[in-house]
Amino acid sequence: MRLTLRAVLCLVACLAAIPAFPTAPSALAADAQGTSRFVVADDGNNLRASGGSDYRKAAVIAVLNRGDMVTVLSRQGKWANVRTEDGRAGWINAACLRTEAAYLNDPANRDFVMCPSDAVRNFPVIPKGRQGVAALVLRDIPSVLGGDAQATLTDASGNIVWRGPTQGAGADPLVFFCRHIGFYWPQVVGDLDGDGAIEILAQDPQSDVSVSSFTMVRFSHDLVPRGLFTGRGLVESPRGSGRFPWTDPEFPYQNVRWIMDIESAAPDGILTVTVYEYGGPAGTDLRTGKARMRLEADGAYLVSYLSPLAKPAD
């Protein structure tokens, strides 16, 4: 399923509106108010209906897992009466609940709250030094929802010349992230279409083999983000022409050739991309290849194929 950034940002905005957690490092005992929000620390915790003094014998109404957020309504011994994000209420062992700060600071949760350590975080500006900017640098911002990254533009000495928003700013196409729904991550940055200004091109979250969509943010010459489009793909039209104009949804799912993702950018701005195609007699046979492309304002243009379209190896 392809998820447009617009839909993802709506989800992120709703979740960003959740009140902050207490900052005490321990679980429920640190909360003096008796009603607050906490994070489930691990998987497989039964949410039970009311069942007298021993809730272990009460009926299980749900299972809460690592990263689920709850509101604590009341306590009884080692049990906490909680309400989940989807409105279910029940009792859970309070030992599995943590404050947000404790959850984020636990080394055991690093892979759950940060983007993978092998994700690229430093993107050189192509062509080099445009507008005095040398690189786009992403800085990790841990989140209960996953890993966020604040974007900064730096000069050749590493000085920050522009700083993007954080998750606290709400839904914003310049806040990059890794979520269970997929990645929203830059792919290339620089004067990508030859207009003299810097652009950031990012791929929208995607979870299947369908036509990719991208988000493009354009900066003015004084490094103010101004232009933006999201949810548009690079689909070849007409087929075999080598011309991949920016195309709005809904994307076709047969007899279509498109740029799946961008692997790298050369110093002269030529992109190395993966190209996918659904073709064949029924229009649904998948073939993949790799190509060099030149990006202009209206789309991408084929320079040459590095590997021809062929059926993927099993």
Rosetta blueprint (number, residue, H / E / L):
1 M L
2 R E
3 L L
4 T L
5 L H
6 R H
7 A H
8 V H
9 L H
10 C H
11 L H
12 V H
13 A H
14 C H
15 L H
16 A H
17 A L
18 I L
19 P L
20 A L
21 F L
22 P L
23 T L
24 A L
25 P L
26 S L
27 A L
28 L H
29 A H
30 A H
31 D L
32 A L
33 Q L
34 G L
35 T L
36 S E
37 R E
38 F E
39 V E
40 V E
41 A L
42 D L
43 D L
44 G L
45 N E
46 N E
47 L E
48 R E
49 A L
50 S L
51 G L
52 G L
53 S L
54 D L
55 Y H
56 R H
57 K H
58 A L
59 A L
60 V E
61 I E
62 A E
63 V E
64 L E
65 N L
66 R L
67 G L
68 D L
69 M E
70 V E
71 T E
72 V E
73 L E
74 S E
75 R E
76 Q E
77 G L
78 K L
79 W E
80 A E
81 N E
82 V E
83 R E
84 T E
85 E L
86 D L
87 G L
88 R L
89 A E
90 G E
91 W E
92 I E
93 N E
94 A H
95 A H
96 C H
97 L E
98 R E
99 T L
100 E H
101 A H
102 A H
103 Y H
104 L H
105 N H
106 D L
107 P H
108 A H
109 N H
110 R H
111 D H
112 F H
113 V H
114 M L
115 C L
116 P L
117 S L
118 D L
119 A L
120 V L
121 R L
122 N E
123 F E
124 P E
125 V E
126 I E
127 P L
128 K L
129 G L
130 R H
131 Q H
132 G H
133 V L
134 A L
135 A E
136 L E
137 V E
138 L E
139 R E
140 D E
141 I E
142 P E
143 S E
144 V L
145 L L
146 G E
147 G E
148 D E
149 A E
150 Q E
151 A E
152 T E
153 L E
154 T E
155 D L
156 A L
157 S L
158 G L
159 N L
160 I E
161 V E
162 W E
163 R E
164 G L
165 P L
166 T L
167 Q H
168 G H
169 A H
170 G L
171 A L
172 D L
173 P L
174 L L
175 V E
176 F E
177 F E
178 C E
179 R E
180 H L
181 I L
182 G E
183 F E
184 Y E
185 W E
186 P E
187 Q E
188 V E
189 V E
190 G E
191 D L
192 L L
193 D L
194 G L
195 D L
196 G L
197 A L
198 I L
199 E E
200 I E
201 L E
202 A E
203 Q E
204 D L
205 P L
206 Q E
207 S L
208 D L
209 V L
210 S L
211 V L
212 S L
213 S L
214 F E
215 T E
216 M E
217 V E
218 R E
219 F E
220 S L
221 H L
222 D L
223 L L
224 V L
225 P E
226 R E
227 G E
228 L E
229 F E
230 T E
231 G E
232 R E
233 G E
234 L E
235 V E
236 E L
237 S L
238 P L
239 R L
240 G L
241 S L
242 G L
243 R E
244 F E
245 P E
246 W E
247 T E
248 D L
249 P L
250 E L
251 F L
252 P L
253 Y L
254 Q L
255 N L
256 V E
257 R E
258 W E
259 I E
260 M E
261 D E
262 I E
263 E E
264 S E
265 A E
266 A L
267 P L
268 D L
269 G L
270 I L
271 L E
272 T E
273 V E
274 T E
275 V E
276 Y E
277 E E
278 Y E
279 G E
280 G L
281 P L
282 A L
283 G L
284 T L
285 D E
286 L E
287 R E
288 T E
289 G E
290 K E
291 A E
292 R E
293 M E
294 R E
295 L E
296 E E
297 A L
298 D L
299 G E
300 A E
301 Y E
302 L E
303 V E
304 S E
305 Y E
306 L E
307 S E
308 P E
309 L E
310 A E
311 K L
312 P L
313 A L
314 D L
